[in-house]
């Protein structure tokens, strides 16, 4: 995907690592295998989390828009995060991007959630990317 996962997280880090709204420094996890790349981060914010969430969405969308291909964007107005059948968090807001790169024939799924924990009493912004290299969508 022409390093989409890495580009998203590099851009987010550069844009927000010194942001005064951050509660603490955030870590980014990126894992690579032969045919896939995944990335993830959770960002804790002191205040103004909705504005911060919107800023993150715009930042990620600007990276996605520069892919040589096609993308779809969806707004999520509510949802839930369920792990092993147990609801862990409410999704208060979200953006989802599905991105097809015509140059390297890959697909990526990008999720940005504004979450409220049920057991961890806080709100945070999460960014997750699943990138499939050489997807079968482009096979003839």
C-alpha positions in Angstrom: 0.0 0.0 0.0 2.9 2.2 -0.5 3.5 2.4 3.3 0.1 3.7 4.1 0.1 2.4 7.6 3.5 3.9 8.4 2.5 7.2 6.7 -0.7 7.5 8.8 1.1 6.9 12.1 4.1 9.0 11.1 1.8 11.9 10.3 -0.3 11.5 13.4 2.9 11.4 15.6 4.3 14.5 13.9 1.0 16.4 14.2 0.0 15.5 17.7 3.1 14.4 19.8 3.5 17.9 21.3 -0.2 18.7 21.4 -1.2 20.5 24.6 -4.4 18.5 24.8 -2.6 15.2 25.4 -2.8 13.7 28.8 0.4 11.7 28.2 2.7 10.6 25.4 1.1 8.0 23.2 2.8 4.8 21.8 2.3 3.5 18.3 2.5 -0.3 17.5 3.2 -1.4 13.9 3.6 -5.1 12.9 4.6 -6.3 9.5 4.3 -9.7 7.9 4.8 -10.8 4.3 1.3 -9.9 3.1 0.0 -7.6 5.8 0.8 -4.6 8.0 -1.2 -3.6 11.1 -0.9 -0.5 13.3 -2.6 0.8 16.4 -2.5 3.5 19.0 -4.8 4.8 21.8 -4.5 8.5 22.7 -5.6 9.9 26.1 -6.6 13.6 26.1 -7.0 16.0 29.0 -9.9 17.9 27.6 -11.6 18.9 24.4 -11.6 15.3 23.2 -14.3 15.8 20.5 -12.2 18.6 18.9 -9.1 16.4 19.2 -10.9 13.5 17.6 -12.0 15.7 14.7 -8.5 16.9 14.2 -7.2 13.3 14.1 -9.9 12.4 11.5 -8.9 15.3 9.3 -5.2 14.4 9.6 -5.7 10.8 8.7 -8.1 11.7 5.8 -5.5 13.9 4.3 -3.1 11.0 4.2 -5.7 8.7 2.7 -6.6 11.2 0.0 -3.1 11.1 -1.3 -3.2 7.4 -2.1 -3.0 6.6 -5.8 -6.4 4.8 -5.9 -9.9 4.9 -4.4 -11.2 5.3 -0.9 -14.6 5.2 0.9 -15.3 7.1 4.1 -18.0 6.4 6.6 -19.0 8.2 9.8 -20.0 6.1 12.8 -22.3 7.8 15.2 -22.4 5.0 17.9 -21.3 1.5 18.5 -19.7 -0.9 20.9 -16.4 -2.6 21.4 -17.0 -6.2 22.4 -14.1 -8.5 23.3 -14.8 -12.3 23.8 -18.5 -11.5 24.2 -18.0 -8.8 26.9 -18.8 -5.2 26.1 -15.6 -3.2 26.9 -16.3 0.2 25.6 -18.9 2.4 23.9 -18.0 4.0 20.5 -19.2 7.6 20.8 -18.1 8.7 17.4 -16.0 7.2 14.6 -14.6 7.4 11.1 -13.9 4.4 8.9 -11.9 4.4 5.6 -11.5 1.6 3.1 -8.6 2.4 0.8 -7.6 0.7 -2.5 -4.1 1.5 -3.8 -3.9 1.0 -7.6 -0.1 1.4 -7.6 0.8 -1.5 -5.3 -2.6 -3.4 -5.5 -3.3 -3.3 -1.8 -6.3 -2.6 0.5 -6.4 -1.0 3.9 -9.1 -0.6 6.6 -8.6 2.4 8.8 -10.7 2.9 12.0 -10.7 6.0 14.2 -12.9 5.7 17.2 -13.8 8.0 20.1 -14.3 5.4 22.9 -15.6 5.5 26.4 -14.5 2.6 28.6 -16.9 0.7 30.8 -14.4 -0.8 33.1 -11.6 1.7 32.5 -13.4 4.9 33.4 -12.1 7.2 30.7 -12.5 8.3 27.1 -9.8 8.0 24.4 -9.2 8.2 20.7 -8.0 5.0 19.0 -6.6 4.5 15.5 -6.3 1.1 14.0 -5.1 0.1 10.5 -5.2 -3.3 8.8 -3.4 -3.3 5.5 -3.5 -6.3 3.1 -0.7 -6.3 0.6 -1.5 -7.6 -2.9 -5.2 -8.2 -2.2 -7.2 -10.6 -4.3 -9.5 -7.7 -5.4 -7.0 -6.9 -8.1 -6.4 -10.5 -9.3 -8.0 -11.3 -12.7 
